[in-house]
Amino acid sequence: MSKRNYSCDVFYFVAGRFKQLRVLNLADNDLRTFPLSICYIATLVQLNFASNKLSDIPPSICKLKQLV
């Protein structure tokens, strides 16, 4: 049986369902990779990834033009 990454499913669900999401707090979640689906939530103005274990942030983060 293969190990499934359910956290990725959650991010795709959020990106697809919450089109008007403005604030996303993912602090202290032991994330190791940046969920690319978040880059499609164009309405985000605040995004918090503090205290995770991210090694890099993808260039596609630039799609989030409203981040402050």
C-alpha positions as CSV (number, residue, x, y, z in Angstrom):
1,M,0.0,0.0,0.0
2,S,1.4,3.4,-0.9
3,K,1.6,6.2,1.6
4,R,-0.8,9.0,0.6
5,N,0.0,12.6,1.3
6,Y,-3.3,13.9,2.7
7,S,-2.0,17.4,3.4
8,C,-1.6,18.0,-0.3
9,D,-5.2,17.0,-0.8
10,V,-6.3,19.6,1.8
11,F,-4.4,22.4,0.1
12,Y,-5.9,21.6,-3.3
13,F,-9.4,21.5,-1.6
14,V,-8.8,24.9,0.1
15,A,-7.5,26.4,-3.2
16,G,-10.5,25.2,-5.1
17,R,-13.2,25.9,-2.6
18,F,-12.3,29.1,-0.8
19,K,-12.0,31.5,-3.7
20,Q,-12.3,34.6,-1.4
21,L,-9.9,33.4,1.3
22,R,-7.9,36.4,2.5
23,V,-5.9,35.1,5.5
24,L,-4.2,31.7,5.7
25,N,-2.2,30.8,8.9
26,L,-0.1,27.6,8.5
27,A,2.3,28.3,11.2
28,D,3.7,25.5,13.4
29,N,2.6,22.7,11.1
30,D,6.0,21.0,10.4
31,L,5.6,21.7,6.7
32,R,8.6,20.7,4.6
33,T,7.5,21.7,1.2
34,F,5.5,24.7,0.0
35,P,2.0,23.7,-1.3
36,L,1.9,25.0,-4.8
37,S,-1.9,25.1,-4.9
38,I,-1.7,28.1,-2.4
39,C,-0.3,30.2,-5.3
40,Y,-3.7,30.0,-7.0
41,I,-5.6,31.7,-4.1
42,A,-5.3,35.2,-5.6
43,T,-7.3,36.8,-2.9
44,L,-4.8,36.1,-0.1
45,V,-3.5,39.2,1.7
46,Q,-1.9,37.4,4.6
47,L,0.0,34.1,4.5
48,N,1.8,32.8,7.6
49,F,4.3,29.9,7.3
50,A,6.3,30.7,10.5
51,S,7.9,27.9,12.4
52,N,7.8,25.3,9.6
53,K,10.7,23.4,8.0
54,L,10.5,24.8,4.4
55,S,13.7,24.6,2.5
56,D,12.6,27.0,-0.2
57,I,9.7,29.1,-1.5
58,P,8.7,28.6,-5.2
59,P,8.8,31.5,-7.6
60,S,5.1,31.0,-8.3
61,I,4.5,32.8,-4.9
62,C,4.7,36.0,-7.1
63,K,1.2,35.2,-8.4
64,L,-0.1,36.3,-5.0
65,K,-0.1,40.0,-5.9
66,Q,-2.2,41.1,-2.9
67,L,0.1,39.8,-0.1
68,V,1.2,42.4,2.3
